[in-house]
Amino acid sequence: MSMTLSLQGVRGGVGVTTMTAALGHALHAQGERVLLVECNPDHLLGLHLGLPAAETRGWARAWLEGGDWREAAFGATPGLALLPYGLASDADVAAVEDRLRQSPRFWSERLPVLAAQFDWILFDLPQRLDAHVAAVNQHAACALPLRMATVDPGCHVLLQRHVDDARRVLCNRYDPAMDVQRDLMQLWIDGGPPLVPQPLHEDAAVSAALARKLPLGVDADGSQAAADIVSLAVWCLAERARQGRAR
């Protein structure tokens, strides 16, 4: 059973791209075949998997230029692949957004091909760009759509403004030594948004991993965040099994 998961930030800068790469690596380490699909036009996901910063290819760029989107895929290691967005100008991004409004089933039409090759398809979603998000979460009926938030007052306010959003929230950069974070986390647990049961802790290994162009979890012995990501991957596998039994 192939599983789709999407990750979108409550606001920008909460670590969605970094943790998408880390989760993909953690699932792959569990023996799963994983494809990371970048729907964020910042085009940074590949940096976590060793892709050169100067690489311009991607599915969105190929779509605009009339090429084959499949030729934009990169194999990081056997069983772990990346489909980057591609280097795009603001005008290019606006054109892709418009095309996705006109062809909202872009990903749902391609998922059967991808699902035959991968156990997990992880989508790195932009914080805005509604058609980019809807093509995955609504029209492709993503099985495990998640939001990501840092445990801070800004994200708290934004979560309160969108209480009708039923997606689980994955907490990132959690530092229980900080009173405000500890209090907010307890508030969310007691009556806030539905939470993923595994928060990701603040850890210097996260930025160090990107500096080495590696996903978090590679050569990160003793890292709390790396251990959290492994636990998150195990939770994802259990959630897939639970959804499979419910069918």
C-alpha positions as CSV (number, residue, x, y, z in Angstrom):
1,M,0.0,0.0,0.0
2,S,1.5,3.3,-1.1
3,M,1.0,6.2,1.2
4,T,0.9,10.0,0.5
5,L,2.0,12.5,3.1
6,S,2.1,16.3,2.8
7,L,3.7,18.8,5.1
8,Q,2.8,22.5,5.0
9,G,3.9,25.3,7.4
10,V,1.5,27.3,9.5
11,R,3.7,30.1,8.4
12,G,7.0,30.4,6.6
13,G,10.3,29.4,8.1
14,V,9.1,26.6,10.4
15,G,11.3,24.0,8.9
16,V,9.0,22.1,6.5
17,T,11.6,21.4,3.8
18,T,14.3,20.3,6.2
19,M,11.9,17.9,8.0
20,T,10.5,16.6,4.7
21,A,14.0,15.5,3.7
22,A,14.7,14.1,7.2
23,L,11.5,12.1,7.3
24,G,12.1,10.8,3.8
25,H,15.5,9.6,4.9
26,A,14.1,8.0,8.1
27,L,11.4,6.1,6.3
28,H,14.0,4.9,3.8
29,A,16.1,3.7,6.7
30,Q,13.1,1.6,7.7
31,G,13.2,-0.2,4.4
32,E,10.6,1.9,2.6
33,R,10.9,3.2,-1.0
34,V,10.4,7.0,-0.8
35,L,9.9,9.8,-3.3
36,L,10.1,13.4,-2.1
37,V,8.1,15.8,-4.3
38,E,8.9,19.5,-3.9
39,C,6.0,21.7,-4.5
40,N,7.7,24.7,-2.9
41,P,9.2,27.1,-5.5
42,D,12.0,28.0,-3.2
43,H,13.7,24.9,-4.8
44,L,15.8,24.0,-1.7
45,L,14.8,20.4,-1.0
46,G,17.5,19.0,-3.2
47,L,20.2,20.7,-1.1
48,H,19.4,18.3,1.7
49,L,20.1,15.4,-0.6
50,G,23.3,16.5,-2.2
51,L,21.9,18.2,-5.3
52,P,24.1,21.0,-6.5
53,A,22.8,24.5,-5.7
54,A,23.1,25.4,-9.4
55,E,20.8,22.6,-10.5
56,T,17.8,24.2,-12.3
57,R,15.8,21.1,-13.4
58,G,12.4,20.2,-11.9
59,W,8.9,19.1,-12.6
60,A,7.4,22.6,-12.7
61,R,10.0,23.9,-15.0
62,A,9.6,20.9,-17.3
63,W,5.8,21.4,-17.3
64,L,6.2,25.0,-18.4
65,E,8.7,24.1,-21.1
66,G,6.7,21.2,-22.4
67,G,9.2,18.6,-21.3
68,D,8.7,15.3,-19.5
69,W,8.3,15.9,-15.8
70,R,9.7,12.4,-15.0
71,E,13.1,13.3,-16.5
72,A,13.4,15.9,-13.7
73,A,13.6,13.2,-11.0
74,F,16.9,12.4,-9.2
75,G,17.9,9.3,-7.4
76,A,19.6,10.1,-4.1
77,T,20.3,6.5,-3.3
78,P,18.5,3.3,-4.3
79,G,15.0,3.5,-3.0
80,L,15.1,7.3,-2.2
81,A,14.3,9.7,-5.0
82,L,13.6,13.4,-5.4
83,L,11.4,15.3,-7.8
84,P,12.4,18.9,-7.3
85,Y,10.4,22.0,-8.3
86,G,13.0,23.5,-10.5
87,L,14.5,27.0,-10.6
88,A,11.6,29.4,-11.3
89,S,11.0,33.1,-11.5
90,D,8.0,34.8,-9.8
91,A,6.4,34.8,-13.2
92,D,7.0,31.1,-13.7
93,V,5.5,30.3,-10.3
94,A,2.4,32.4,-11.1
95,A,2.1,30.5,-14.4
96,V,2.3,27.1,-12.6
97,E,-0.2,28.2,-10.1
98,D,-2.6,29.2,-12.9
99,R,-2.0,25.9,-14.7
100,L,-2.8,24.0,-11.5
101,R,-6.1,25.9,-11.2
102,Q,-7.0,24.8,-14.7
103,S,-5.6,21.3,-14.2
104,P,-6.2,20.6,-10.5
105,R,-5.8,16.8,-11.0
106,F,-2.2,17.1,-12.1
107,W,-0.9,15.0,-9.2
108,S,-3.9,12.6,-8.9
109,E,-3.4,11.6,-12.6
110,R,0.3,10.9,-11.9
111,L,0.0,9.1,-8.5
112,P,-0.9,5.7,-9.9
113,V,2.5,5.6,-11.8
114,L,4.4,6.8,-8.8
115,A,2.5,4.6,-6.3
116,A,3.7,1.5,-8.3
117,Q,7.3,2.5,-7.7
118,F,7.3,4.0,-4.1
119,D,5.9,3.0,-0.7
120,W,5.8,6.7,0.4
121,I,5.3,9.9,-1.6
122,L,6.1,13.0,0.5
123,F,5.0,16.4,-0.7
124,D,6.8,19.5,0.5
125,L,4.1,22.2,0.2
126,P,4.4,26.0,0.1
127,Q,2.9,28.0,2.9
128,R,0.7,29.9,0.3
129,L,0.0,29.2,-3.4
130,D,-3.5,27.7,-2.9
131,A,-3.6,25.8,-6.2
132,H,-0.3,24.1,-5.5
133,V,-1.7,22.9,-2.1
134,A,-5.1,21.9,-3.3
135,A,-3.7,19.8,-6.1
136,V,-2.1,17.6,-3.5
137,N,-4.4,17.8,-0.4
138,Q,-7.8,18.0,-2.0
139,H,-7.6,16.7,-5.6
140,A,-5.0,14.0,-5.0
141,A,-6.7,13.2,-1.7
142,C,-3.5,13.1,0.3
143,A,-3.8,10.3,2.9
144,L,-1.8,12.0,5.7
145,P,-1.9,15.8,5.4
146,L,0.1,17.5,8.2
147,R,0.7,21.1,9.2
148,M,4.0,22.2,10.9
149,A,4.3,24.8,13.6
150,T,7.0,26.0,15.9
151,V,5.9,26.3,19.5
152,D,5.7,30.1,19.7
153,P,3.1,32.8,20.1
154,G,3.0,33.6,16.4
155,C,2.1,30.1,15.4
156,H,-0.4,29.9,18.3
157,V,-2.3,32.9,16.9
158,L,-2.3,31.5,13.4
159,L,-3.6,28.1,14.6
160,Q,-6.4,29.9,16.5
161,R,-7.3,31.7,13.3
162,H,-7.7,28.3,11.5
163,V,-9.5,26.2,14.1
164,D,-11.6,24.6,11.3
165,D,-8.4,23.0,9.8
166,A,-8.6,19.4,11.0
167,R,-5.0,18.4,9.9
168,R,-2.7,17.2,12.6
169,V,0.0,19.6,13.7
170,L,3.6,18.5,13.8
171,C,5.5,20.7,16.3
172,N,9.1,21.6,15.4
173,R,12.0,23.2,17.3
174,Y,10.5,22.4,20.6
175,D,12.6,23.4,23.6
176,P,10.9,22.3,26.9
177,A,13.5,24.4,28.8
178,M,11.8,27.5,27.7
179,D,8.8,28.4,29.8
180,V,6.7,29.9,27.0
181,Q,7.2,26.8,24.8
182,R,6.4,24.4,27.6
183,D,3.2,26.4,28.5
184,L,2.1,26.6,24.9
185,M,2.7,22.9,24.3
186,Q,0.6,22.1,27.4
187,L,-2.1,24.5,26.1
188,W,-2.2,22.7,22.7
189,I,-2.3,19.3,24.3
190,D,-5.2,20.2,26.6
191,G,-7.4,21.8,24.0
192,G,-5.6,23.0,21.0
193,P,-5.3,21.5,17.5
194,P,-4.9,17.8,16.9
195,L,-1.2,17.0,17.4
196,V,1.2,14.5,15.9
197,P,2.3,12.7,19.1
198,Q,6.0,13.1,18.4
199,P,7.3,16.7,18.6
200,L,10.7,17.5,17.1
201,H,13.1,19.1,19.5
202,E,15.4,22.1,19.0
203,D,18.8,20.8,18.0
204,A,22.0,22.3,16.4
205,A,22.4,19.1,14.3
206,V,19.5,20.3,12.1
207,S,21.4,23.3,10.6
208,A,24.7,21.3,10.6
209,A,23.1,18.6,8.4
210,L,22.1,21.1,5.8
211,A,25.6,22.6,5.8
212,R,26.9,19.1,4.9
213,K,24.1,18.8,2.3
214,L,22.7,15.7,4.1
215,P,19.3,15.0,5.6
216,L,19.1,15.1,9.3
217,G,19.8,11.6,10.7
218,V,22.9,10.9,8.6
219,D,26.0,11.1,10.9
220,A,24.1,12.7,13.7
221,D,24.9,10.4,16.7
222,G,23.4,11.7,19.9
223,S,21.1,14.2,18.2
224,Q,17.7,14.5,19.9
225,A,16.1,15.8,16.7
226,A,17.4,12.9,14.7
227,A,16.0,10.4,17.2
228,D,12.6,12.3,17.1
229,I,12.5,11.9,13.3
230,V,13.0,8.2,13.6
231,S,10.1,8.0,16.1
232,L,8.1,10.1,13.7
233,A,8.8,7.7,10.9
234,V,7.7,4.8,13.1
235,W,4.5,6.7,13.8
236,C,3.9,7.2,10.1
237,L,4.2,3.5,9.5
238,A,1.8,2.8,12.2
239,E,-0.6,5.3,10.8
240,R,-0.4,3.7,7.4
241,A,-1.3,0.4,9.0
242,R,-4.2,1.9,10.9
243,Q,-5.6,3.5,7.8
244,G,-5.2,0.2,5.9
245,R,-7.2,-1.7,8.6
246,A,-9.9,1.0,8.4
247,R,-10.5,0.4,4.7
